[in-house]
Amino acid sequence: MSRSENRRIQLDDALRRMTVLVGSDSSVEPSEIGLARLVVTADRTGVATPKDVLALATRLLTQRLAAARPGRTVEVRIPPYAAVQVGHGQGPTHTRGTPPSVVETDAWTFLRLATGDLNWSEAVATSVRISGVHADLSDVFPFG
């Protein structure tokens, strides 16, 4: 089984499990962002999200971010689930060690940013830590 087939199976399973937990009767977009929306909805309504689903949603969206923004200007960290380097602005290309621009947050905040449930300025004021001149990712969120 290929890596993409395995990812698709994991995504479909997570979507099914979250749809049951949330009790969603509506059609859910069968994608990474659809899963993230279900996870955010569950959190908003007090339904516990399984850790493996939270991890999968976070990893899939960080991979989507890295694919949409290729480069190595900013490192986006969502411990303990993922860390990716992305291109942003006209900044330098990072090659070793800690990059000059870093964005770090928790999985819940990242998913809320990605789905549009939280805006960048609110997130930076509360739970996103940024450093470096290229760490303003306000134009990246929410994901389309």
Backbone bond lengths (Angstrom), bond angles and torsions (degrees), N, CA, C in turn:
res aa  C-N    CA-C-N  psi(-1)  N-CA   C-N-CA  omega(-1)  CA-C   N-CA-C  phi
1 M - - - 1.456 - - 1.530 108.13 -
2 S 1.311 116.55 134.26 1.462 120.52 -179.31 1.524 110.84 -75.56
3 R 1.308 114.75 163.88 1.471 120.59 179.34 1.529 111.22 -61.46
4 S 1.333 116.77 -40.94 1.466 119.80 -179.40 1.531 111.21 -68.92
5 E 1.341 117.53 -35.47 1.464 120.09 176.74 1.530 110.49 -66.28
6 N 1.321 115.93 -41.46 1.457 120.62 178.28 1.525 111.04 -62.85
7 R 1.339 116.03 -43.18 1.466 120.65 177.87 1.523 111.00 -61.78
8 R 1.332 117.09 -40.96 1.469 121.84 179.95 1.523 110.34 -63.43
9 I 1.337 117.02 -41.73 1.467 121.28 178.50 1.526 109.83 -63.75
10 Q 1.338 117.13 -44.85 1.469 120.68 178.14 1.523 110.85 -61.23
11 L 1.328 116.82 -44.02 1.462 121.13 179.98 1.528 110.45 -62.55
12 D 1.325 117.69 -47.74 1.470 120.76 179.94 1.526 111.40 -60.29
13 D 1.350 116.81 -41.68 1.462 120.56 178.78 1.531 110.67 -64.10
14 A 1.322 116.67 -45.32 1.469 120.36 -179.99 1.529 111.18 -64.09
15 L 1.322 117.20 -40.62 1.471 120.54 177.72 1.530 110.48 -61.61
16 R 1.311 116.74 -44.13 1.457 120.79 179.56 1.528 110.93 -62.48
17 R 1.341 116.64 -46.83 1.467 120.85 -179.17 1.524 111.61 -62.88
18 M 1.321 117.35 -43.20 1.464 119.98 -178.81 1.523 111.66 -70.65
19 T 1.318 117.60 -34.94 1.464 120.44 177.23 1.526 110.14 -61.86
20 V 1.317 116.47 -40.22 1.467 120.86 177.26 1.531 110.11 -66.49
21 L 1.330 117.61 -45.74 1.470 120.85 -178.95 1.526 112.64 -62.93
22 V 1.322 115.41 -44.53 1.468 120.03 -177.14 1.523 110.62 -77.18
23 G 1.327 116.82 -25.03 1.458 120.51 -177.83 1.511 111.80 76.27
24 S 1.310 115.83 31.36 1.458 120.98 -177.18 1.524 110.84 -75.52
25 D 1.319 115.59 122.83 1.457 120.93 175.13 1.524 111.03 -92.39
26 S 1.307 115.99 -16.81 1.454 119.85 -176.88 1.523 110.71 -78.13
27 S 1.299 114.83 161.43 1.453 120.59 177.71 1.526 109.39 -71.48
28 V 1.314 116.39 127.30 1.450 122.15 -178.98 1.518 108.03 -101.69
29 E 1.321 115.84 132.49 1.450 120.65 177.48 1.527 109.15 -60.36
30 P 1.334 118.58 122.00 1.468 120.42 -176.91 1.528 112.11 -79.65
31 S 1.322 115.17 69.34 1.463 120.46 -176.53 1.523 109.47 -149.90
32 E 1.334 114.95 177.52 1.459 120.82 177.42 1.523 110.72 -59.19
33 I 1.311 116.46 -42.09 1.468 120.11 -178.61 1.532 110.55 -70.23
34 G 1.329 117.33 -33.22 1.463 120.46 175.11 1.518 111.33 -62.51
35 L 1.337 115.77 -43.03 1.467 120.04 177.08 1.523 110.55 -63.99
36 A 1.317 116.96 -43.63 1.468 120.63 178.89 1.527 110.72 -60.15
37 R 1.311 117.53 -40.83 1.473 120.33 178.62 1.523 111.25 -63.03
38 L 1.339 116.80 -40.17 1.468 119.66 177.53 1.525 111.24 -64.84
39 V 1.326 117.25 -40.47 1.467 121.30 179.14 1.529 110.20 -64.24
40 V 1.320 117.44 -43.48 1.463 121.62 179.00 1.530 110.13 -65.10
41 T 1.326 117.10 -41.84 1.468 120.95 177.52 1.526 110.57 -61.74
42 A 1.312 116.57 -43.10 1.467 120.33 178.35 1.523 110.31 -59.83
43 D 1.319 116.54 -45.74 1.465 120.37 -179.86 1.524 111.08 -61.92
44 R 1.328 116.25 -43.76 1.463 120.83 -179.72 1.524 112.61 -62.66
45 T 1.343 116.54 -31.43 1.466 120.38 -177.43 1.518 113.29 -98.23
46 G 1.336 116.59 5.53 1.455 120.44 176.54 1.518 115.50 81.56
47 V 1.320 117.37 14.85 1.460 121.06 178.27 1.525 108.32 -89.84
48 A 1.321 116.54 129.43 1.468 121.11 -178.76 1.525 110.55 -71.69
49 T 1.317 115.27 129.62 1.455 121.81 176.78 1.524 108.69 -93.60
50 P 1.331 117.76 130.03 1.470 119.35 176.32 1.533 110.32 -59.22
51 K 1.328 116.18 140.84 1.468 120.77 -177.47 1.519 112.78 -58.23
52 D 1.337 117.07 -36.85 1.460 118.63 -179.35 1.528 111.41 -66.65
53 V 1.316 117.35 -31.38 1.468 120.86 177.79 1.531 109.97 -73.35
54 L 1.326 116.71 -41.65 1.473 120.36 176.38 1.527 109.90 -60.05
55 A 1.323 116.66 -44.38 1.466 121.05 179.28 1.523 111.07 -63.22
56 L 1.322 117.64 -44.70 1.460 121.30 -179.58 1.527 110.90 -63.41
57 A 1.326 117.19 -46.64 1.469 120.17 179.69 1.519 110.90 -59.50
58 T 1.319 116.81 -42.26 1.466 121.41 179.72 1.521 111.17 -65.25
59 R 1.311 116.83 -47.39 1.470 120.34 -178.99 1.522 112.01 -64.15
60 L 1.327 116.54 -42.59 1.466 118.92 -179.36 1.528 111.45 -64.13
61 L 1.334 116.48 -39.99 1.471 118.32 -179.76 1.523 112.49 -73.85
62 T 1.323 118.71 -31.92 1.466 118.96 175.97 1.531 109.73 -68.59
63 Q 1.328 116.99 -36.28 1.466 119.65 175.29 1.526 110.78 -64.74
64 R 1.311 116.21 -39.24 1.473 120.31 177.57 1.524 110.25 -64.21
65 L 1.326 116.92 -41.43 1.462 121.35 177.74 1.523 110.80 -61.61
66 A 1.324 117.14 -46.50 1.466 121.17 -179.50 1.525 111.32 -63.47
67 A 1.326 117.16 -37.65 1.464 120.44 179.21 1.531 111.35 -69.94
68 A 1.328 116.17 -36.09 1.469 120.43 -179.23 1.520 112.59 -76.29
69 R 1.325 116.84 -27.08 1.463 122.84 -177.42 1.529 110.14 -126.89
70 P 1.333 117.73 67.63 1.464 118.29 -178.44 1.521 111.74 -63.91
71 G 1.290 115.66 142.62 1.460 121.41 178.93 1.507 110.73 142.61
72 R 1.336 114.35 -174.40 1.468 119.47 -177.63 1.518 110.56 -142.71
73 T 1.315 116.09 51.64 1.452 120.95 179.05 1.521 112.07 -92.24
74 V 1.334 115.98 -38.81 1.463 122.65 -175.25 1.528 108.59 -130.07
75 E 1.319 116.04 137.80 1.458 119.50 172.25 1.519 107.85 -100.20
76 V 1.330 116.07 126.80 1.459 122.58 177.40 1.523 107.00 -105.15
77 R 1.334 115.33 119.88 1.467 121.44 -176.20 1.521 110.44 -115.71
78 I 1.316 115.34 129.92 1.457 122.22 174.11 1.527 106.80 -129.99
79 P 1.350 116.35 78.38 1.461 119.09 -176.91 1.528 111.26 -68.95
80 P 1.294 118.69 145.59 1.465 128.88 -0.38 1.522 112.53 -94.48
81 Y 1.329 117.60 15.69 1.459 120.69 -169.24 1.524 116.92 -90.53
82 A 1.318 117.77 -37.19 1.461 117.82 -172.63 1.518 111.65 -162.12
83 A 1.309 113.85 156.64 1.468 122.37 170.42 1.524 106.38 -151.15
84 V 1.319 116.26 128.96 1.466 121.08 178.77 1.515 109.31 -135.49
85 Q 1.309 114.90 154.20 1.455 120.01 173.16 1.515 107.93 -104.75
86 V 1.327 115.14 137.53 1.458 121.02 -177.53 1.513 109.85 -131.11
87 G 1.313 114.64 158.16 1.450 120.11 174.55 1.523 109.09 -89.82
88 H 1.325 115.72 136.29 1.460 119.28 179.68 1.517 109.11 -154.67
89 G 1.292 115.91 122.82 1.461 120.01 179.80 1.520 111.48 69.35
90 Q 1.296 115.45 -160.31 1.461 121.58 -178.24 1.521 111.77 -102.59
91 G 1.315 116.15 30.33 1.455 120.86 -176.22 1.515 113.32 -72.61
92 P 1.318 114.88 171.69 1.461 120.01 -179.78 1.521 111.26 -69.55
93 T 1.304 116.57 156.04 1.453 122.09 174.82 1.510 108.09 -87.23
94 H 1.294 115.16 121.55 1.464 121.81 -178.04 1.529 109.44 -81.02
95 T 1.332 117.15 137.64 1.462 119.70 -179.60 1.523 114.46 -122.48
96 R 1.332 119.81 -32.16 1.467 121.54 -177.51 1.520 111.29 -146.18
97 G 1.332 114.94 153.19 1.460 119.73 175.85 1.517 112.47 69.96
98 T 1.313 114.95 -161.22 1.459 120.66 179.21 1.519 109.56 -75.15
99 P 1.325 117.50 128.00 1.457 119.87 179.97 1.525 111.63 -67.00
100 P 1.337 117.35 157.78 1.458 120.15 -178.79 1.530 113.34 -68.57
101 S 1.327 117.20 -22.79 1.466 120.59 178.87 1.528 108.74 -123.35
102 V 1.343 115.41 127.06 1.464 121.26 -177.32 1.526 108.99 -134.80
103 V 1.324 114.87 139.28 1.460 122.86 172.24 1.523 105.78 -122.82
104 E 1.334 116.58 125.79 1.466 119.72 -179.72 1.518 109.58 -133.38
105 T 1.319 115.20 136.04 1.453 120.53 177.74 1.522 109.52 -156.63
106 D 1.305 115.77 176.85 1.459 121.31 176.95 1.530 109.55 -88.32
107 A 1.314 115.84 165.84 1.464 121.27 -176.53 1.530 112.24 -61.59
108 W 1.326 116.99 -42.35 1.471 119.57 -178.08 1.524 111.24 -60.90
109 T 1.325 116.76 -45.49 1.463 120.30 179.97 1.524 110.28 -64.13
110 F 1.328 117.44 -43.60 1.459 121.16 178.85 1.526 111.03 -58.03
111 L 1.325 117.44 -45.86 1.466 120.83 -179.88 1.526 111.40 -66.26
112 R 1.324 116.50 -38.66 1.468 119.79 177.88 1.522 110.95 -66.12
113 L 1.330 117.76 -38.65 1.472 121.09 175.19 1.524 110.72 -63.63
114 A 1.319 116.17 -46.61 1.463 121.19 -176.58 1.524 112.21 -62.27
115 T 1.323 117.05 -34.39 1.468 120.75 -177.78 1.523 113.29 -90.39
116 G 1.318 117.78 -7.45 1.460 120.29 -178.40 1.511 113.65 86.70
117 D 1.327 117.09 7.95 1.464 121.24 178.46 1.527 111.61 -74.95
118 L 1.324 116.81 -14.84 1.462 123.51 -179.65 1.524 107.55 -144.21
119 N 1.324 117.15 137.89 1.466 117.98 178.41 1.529 110.25 -94.65
120 W 1.321 114.95 163.54 1.462 121.68 -173.14 1.528 112.51 -59.03
121 S 1.313 117.64 -46.31 1.469 119.61 -176.39 1.526 111.42 -64.23
122 E 1.323 117.78 -38.98 1.473 120.79 175.86 1.524 110.59 -64.34
123 A 1.310 116.53 -41.34 1.463 120.81 -178.64 1.523 111.54 -65.65
124 V 1.327 116.85 -42.88 1.468 120.55 179.69 1.523 110.25 -65.66
125 A 1.314 116.77 -34.42 1.465 120.67 179.75 1.533 112.11 -71.26
126 T 1.330 117.08 -21.51 1.458 119.02 -174.73 1.524 114.86 -116.86
127 S 1.319 118.66 -52.57 1.465 117.83 -168.49 1.523 116.46 -140.09
128 V 1.307 118.94 7.58 1.463 121.22 175.77 1.523 107.97 -107.19
129 R 1.322 115.52 127.39 1.461 120.86 176.61 1.517 108.03 -102.32
130 I 1.329 116.05 128.50 1.457 120.04 -179.21 1.520 110.05 -126.85
131 S 1.320 115.14 149.74 1.457 120.58 172.95 1.519 107.78 -148.21
132 G 1.296 115.77 144.72 1.459 120.87 179.02 1.511 112.38 99.17
133 V 1.302 115.37 155.90 1.466 121.24 -174.21 1.528 113.73 -73.30
134 H 1.328 117.86 -17.56 1.464 120.42 -178.61 1.522 112.87 -105.24
135 A 1.332 116.85 13.67 1.460 121.16 -174.41 1.527 113.86 -85.44
136 D 1.319 119.06 0.16 1.456 120.82 176.81 1.526 108.35 -80.14
137 L 1.316 116.57 101.26 1.457 121.75 -178.65 1.525 112.30 -101.36
138 S 1.305 117.57 27.26 1.460 121.39 -177.51 1.525 112.26 -60.09
139 D 1.333 117.54 -27.20 1.459 120.42 179.55 1.537 112.88 -83.90
140 V 1.317 117.07 -4.33 1.467 121.64 -178.13 1.537 111.05 -91.42
141 F 1.326 116.61 -32.15 1.461 121.76 -175.80 1.509 111.24 -105.93
142 P 1.334 119.18 148.55 1.469 127.17 -6.81 1.522 111.63 -75.80
143 F 1.332 114.89 164.67 1.459 120.20 176.88 1.520 109.14 -73.67
144 G 1.299 116.30 146.73 1.470 121.25 179.69 1.488 114.65 -79.60
